Amino acid sequence: MVTSFHIPRLVIAAPSSGSGKTTVATGLMAAFSERGLAVSPHKAGPDYIDPGYHALATGRPGRNLDAFMCGPELVAPLFAHGAAGCDLALVEGVMGLYDGAAGRGELASTAQVAKVLRAPVVLVVDASSQSRSVAALVHGFASFDPQVRMGGVILNKVGSDRHEAMLREALEEAGMPVLGVLRRAPQVAAPSRHLGLVPVAERRSDAVSSVSALADQVRAGCDLEALMALARTAPALECEPWSPERALVPPGGAAPQALDARGTGPRPVIAVAGGPAFTFSYAEHAELLTAAGAEVVTFDPLRDEALPAGTTGLVIGGGFPEVYAPELAANAPLREAVAAFAAAGGPVAAECAGLLYLARSLDGKPMCGVLDADARMSERLTLGYREAVAVSDSALAAAGTRLRGHEFHRTVIEPGAGAAPAWGFTHPERRVEGFVRQGVHASYLHTHWAAEPSVALRFARSAARAG
């Protein structure tokens, strides 16, 4: 049912990556949360790491809004699902405001998300190397697409009072409100490495301190009242909030109860890898599995020596196993348990980090040995959206299933595909990739199951049969 959904909201964007979007967005989320507001955190694009900081700042799951992987039509419903019951929603953008899927116009850009959500945009500008030119920059971004409503600017990395005065004067001439000014403060920067920020799960206590410092910095430098007033100008959204239960029902299909994977038996137990080495997941995946009748249990491959009791399905998502290869290798009991589960035909869905963990070795360290392949770090970054079709029937997807996904890794696995590949890429290049073997589906491709909920239901049913 389409409803009128009203929540104050802002999109935090920037002219380019590295301008300070994550600093500002996370700081705002924490500052407003500390005021007692229920803040719904969102991230445009496929990024897994920033939502971890958002969740730490707000106490709510960080959720992604990806118009490429899920389609523009799901952006508002997924947003409404995540923001239900909240006082404020903040969406951190991706790259520059108008940057999106290569060669696809505005698709998957922050601007597209802002337009779909009818949300005012706050532009975070790195002002460290400019003064009056800031007005020309902001004017260009504000006028490029008249459907994008620029509500104001937050100036980042401002050097001095004099510098601030020049910037304010220029933007006043341009008629653009300055909603905040942040000085250079490297002490609150989060550490990064080969794929971006270090995830929260790897530096929990330090991350808590960083988020608290960001809140202090934003509270001191930003006009929170003006930002909240701007957020309240967002009009009502007319959409049906996404629901995992409804998502599992095909058009004209049966009631959700009839889709329960367990049938008349016990709930299948689906173990999901977590902990510092496996931090990448979309909140909707667990919600869909639960809606399909599964019990979702998290385990940590760095510490747990056995799979959760009664495991009948195994999900190993993305993360940084290359950073923890020695520790993962040292946990031989769990590696052997995973190998035995796969050898018995148990359903396994592995993405990127999970693919590496199932290999024979990673940088020379023994892994689970489920796949006849070896992985290693590489100098080359593989990054980008992909259009894919399932090549082989598996516990996750029927052959012919089409999905859009994302690759993001600095590793290679040899061979890159098995005798029964997982996916055939149709854009931007044609190749096969990944492995299907017994119940195992392993691939580099990150997917968002909200785009094709049938994969969650299929996997839950496979887990129920395995029990």
Summary of the structure (lengths in Angstrom):
residues: 467
radius of gyration: 22.7
end to end distance: 36.2
largest distance: 71.9
contacts: 1704
relative contact order: 0.12
helix: 34%
strand: 27%
